[in-house]
Structures are given as C-alpha cells and as structure tokens.
Amino acid sequence: MSKVDNMLAILWMLNSGRKITAKQLSEKLEINIRTVYRYIDALCASGVPIISDTGHHGGYTLLNQFIKSPLLLDVEEKTTLLHAAVFAKEAGYFLEESLNSATSKLMMHSNPEQESMLKQHFEGVEVIGSLGTPTIEPILKILEQSVLNESSVEMDYQTSHEEQFKHRIVDPYGMIYWNQNWYVIAFCHFRNEIRSFRVDRINHVNQTELTFNRPALFSASTFFKNSLLPEAENPQAFIPLVLTGKSSTLDGLCRHWYMRHHLQERTPERAMFLIDEEKMHKYVPSLLLPYGRSVQVLEPNRLKHTLVEVLHDLIDYYQV
C-alpha cells in the first residue's frame, strides 16, 4: 500500500478505541516498525491527537473526543456545509480561496451516487449577494491575523462625516459582519476608547510590532449591539408605539434589526413596541413611510404629527 493508505489504515485501527502497539501495527500492515514510527509522527504533526503510553502495557490510542468525532460526512452533512459556504461567499467572506478549496474537497471525496445527490441538493438553493462590494479582502486578512496575534495595527481611516483620512493606531479585539458590512471592534489609541470601525472606510492598514492584551470576557458582538442600541438614560422615556396593518408588513417591521429590539407584544392585527420617545421621532418615521398605507400608527398621536411634518418637508423639497 502507499504511504497515504497505510497512514489512513493506522488511523482507522486507532479509531477503534483499543490500545495498539507499534509492533501490532507493523505486523498488521506488513511494514517495518520504524516506518510505523514515522507514520505516527506524521499523523501527530498533521494534528491527529495520538496518545503514546510507554512501558509493558504501553501502546497508541486516540484522544477520546477524536474517537467520537465522525471521520466521514453523509450527504446531508456535506450539503449543509456546501450551502453554508454559498451563504458565506455571497455575504462577503474574505477567505474565498480557502473556502473554495474546502468545498471542492467535499465534492471530490464523494462516490458517484453521493455526487449526484449533492448536485441535486446544491442546485436547489441559491443566494443573491450584494452587488458592487469593494474588494477589502487584503485588509480583512490583516485584521484577522491581528486579532489572532493580539498585534496592534496602524491604519488610515475616514469617518462618514470627514473629508480626509486620519492616521490611527488601534488594537483589534474582534470582527463583526452586519448589514452587508464588515466592522472591526478595536481600542483606538487616538480616542483612548473602544470603538467600531467600518472596514470599507479603511484605506490602508499595517501590522505593527506593538502587542496588546484583549480584555477578559470581552464580546465584540455585545459591544457592537450596545453601540447601535444604547439604553436610554431615563427608563421613563420609553413610551408605547402601537401599529396596525397588514400581517406581512407587521412581520417585516418586527424583524427589523432596530424594531425587534423594542418589540413587546405581537398579535395578528397589532404590534406594540416600547421605544425612547426622542429616538422614536428621529428614526421610526423613515422606517414606516416606505410601507405607505399597509401600516397605521394607533399611538402615540405625536408620531402621526411627526410623519405629517416629514412628508411636508419632502413635498417642499421637491417643489423647489
């Protein structure tokens, strides 16, 4: 047998859960015992958790968790991974080359019957991704390595309200993909605080020799969500927003990233939210107007007046 075949055979024998000696492997495979040692070393180097016990009752075994892990995937599991790869790719996953390599291996190591079934499953699901997304893959790779290595980076960054890029040094704590955009959550040396930076607004980034220690139990996603939806300083500022309308329209509003955070009650005909009054008049009109007459505000009355004011402003703007 070839080297690969012998190594796979050793792996299968170890996967039985029984302790096996190098001599037993040598006799079973009809190879030199020194060759067995080389194959064991190669398997360990590739990441296989082989445990070696010395002594009279010694031998080789596999780590228990590895034994319980399936070495082969069935068609349903392969299909699930292939579908997940499609979603990741269309969402803007930045390790596309590795992703394509992994999916090709899933297809490659399947028998003809599995390949046919995978093709049928795979062609039944399609994802339409965002169009015209700028290429930020090199920046994302550097940021990922910086998060992993806890290395500070220097970058040129431009906010939405600035005309010029500004040089910054930041400590990347984590990366977030939200609403078709990548963000890096990092401690900004210039602002002396943790902030979120949209990756497509980074013009240039380099790793530095500086290192940092990420705060214990820090969650990038929790920080990001809290920055999007900060708690009101005065809880009494929350007032009920009651909407009625088409069930499909209410469903869409209840799923919206901002509205679902405030949802309190939902019936087939109505939805009730608790929202900070100031933010309600600032954000909610722009969410409701695109739905036209398919949704109606029952309360508060003040929001109805705000909607009318917004519409009058639009009319005045376009009549100029």
Buried (B, 14 or more C-beta within 10 A) or exposed (E): EEEEEBBBBBBEBBBEEEBBBBEBBBEEBEBEEEBBEEBBEEBEEEEBEBBEEEEEEEBBBBEEEBBEEEEEBEBEEBBEEBBEBBEBBBBBBBBEEEBEEEBEEBBEEBEEEBBEBBEEBBEEEEEEEEEEBEEBBEBBEBBBEBBEEBBBBBBBBBEEEEEEBEEBBBBBBBBBBBEEBBBBBBBBBEEEEBBBBBBBBBEEBEBEEEEBEBEEEEEBEEBBBEEEEEEEEEEEEBBBBBBBBBEEBBEBBBEEEBBEEBBEEBEEEEBBBBBBBEBBBEBBBEBBEEBEEBBBBBEBEEBBEBBEEBEEEEEEEEEE
